[in-house]
Amino acid sequence: MGQNANIFLRSARVVFLTLWAANALAADDIKWIRTPDVVYVGTPYDLVSKMLKMAQVKPGDLVYDLGCGDGRMLILAAQKYGSRGKGYDIDPERVKASRENVARNNVGHLVEIFQADIFTLDLSEADVIPLYLLPEMNTKLLQQLDKLKPGSRIVCHQYGLEGIEPDETVTMISHEDNASHTLYLYTTPLKRR
Ligand SMILES: C[S@@+](CC[C@H](N)C(=O)[O-])C[C@H]1O[C@@H](n2cnc3c(N)ncnc32)[C@H](O)[C@@H]1O
């Protein structure tokens, strides 16, 4: 094949991939639903690593991040452990940022991001659920978490599940903010106190 044809094919491939990515990001499925129940604050990366380790994430696991923010939890899990991920956020900006992050980190074959109110979801497919939400949101989620299959892991950042006995509690100082954070691990079926 001549050099000109080669350059043409490469350029066509770049144009195709750019259009494909732009189409994926300019999704028409993102809209205003309602005010989020909590504002976005990202879990520091050293805590994300620790949470994934506590949950013993492994290849093939399906991780659900409820209120996924910028998608960091699912992206790191996919990169480090080859796990699949589904991220849900109600905030259009967060959904867009997560999708951009997934594309930038080349984990689109493992991680999908959806706009949804987490309280409407069926969670029964999930193997691992990291949570960084307010205590009353965790309590409101309990009915859904009770439907997880046995052996699923839930790891909470800062606020645990009220009335449920954790399997492990870890307090650590993050190098990102020099503040103390507490992490709670639960395994299903949940153990009522
Ligand atoms: C504290 S941030 C945690 C972000 C991420 N999970 C992390 O740990 O880095 C909480 C996220 O929940 C989202 N959120 C709040 N209420 C929600 C709801 N009802 N359904 C879905 N997402 C919600 C917010 O938009 C925000 O991105």
The ligand as a Gaussian input file, in Angstrom:
#p B3LYP/6-31G(d) Opt

LIG

0 1
 C      -19.947000      12.407000      48.316000
 S      -20.057000      12.146000      46.554000
 C      -19.204000      10.585000      46.371000
 C      -18.578000      10.396000      45.017000
 C      -17.835000       9.062000      44.804000
 N      -18.634000       7.916000      45.148000
 C      -16.557000       9.022000      45.594000
 O      -16.545000       8.358000      46.651000
 O      -15.572000       9.662000      45.178000
 C      -21.782000      11.703000      46.404000
 C      -22.326000      11.653000      44.980000
 O      -23.679000      11.201000      45.044000
 C      -24.449000      11.863000      44.049000
 N      -25.861000      11.776000      44.432000
 C      -26.513000      12.462000      45.404000
 N      -27.803000      12.060000      45.506000
 C      -27.970000      11.076000      44.581000
 C      -29.083000      10.251000      44.199000
 N      -30.265000      10.322000      44.821000
 N      -28.899000       9.371000      43.190000
 C      -27.699000       9.285000      42.543000
 N      -26.620000      10.017000      42.870000
 C      -26.742000      10.897000      43.886000
 C      -23.861000      13.260000      44.013000
 O      -24.146000      13.906000      42.789000
 C      -22.374000      12.982000      44.236000
 O      -21.681000      12.859000      43.011000

